[in-house]
Structures are given as structure tokens and as C-alpha cells.
Amino acid sequence: MLPLGRHDCLGIMTGWASPNILGAGMTILPGAFCDHLTSYAGHFDTSSQTKTSEWIAARSLSAERIGAVTDW
């Protein structure tokens, strides 16, 4: 779930594998922490999940955390 249409997002965390980050109509404030906490968001050789780079595209100044690339 994303905060659709909200313009005051200080942080967003979701476990959704394919959020429509760019189409959510939300404003991510500078310094916000955003992640969708999935295993393959950092794998750019597969299209199975939304990539972490979409958080950067949604707000170039937002802080981003890239989760684990390998699950143990």
C-alpha cells in the first residue's frame, strides 16, 4: 500500500513487490526513508519486481536503502 495522493511523505515502507511508485501521485519529502523491502528490488537483470531506483526517480533527494540482494 502506498500513500496515494499524499504530499507529505516522510517515509514509506511496504512489502509489496511491485508498487507503482511513479504513478502514485505522492510527494516524497527531502530526506525521507523509502523502501519496499523485497528480495529482488536490487536485481536489475530481472523484471519480476519494481526496482529500488524508482524511489530515486520519484524523489531524487530522498534517502534510499537498498535491501539484501541474497536471502539466506
Beta strands, then each sheet from edge to edge (+ up, - down):
strand 1: 9-13
strand 2: 28-35
strand 3: 63-64
sheet 1: 1+ 2+ 3+
end
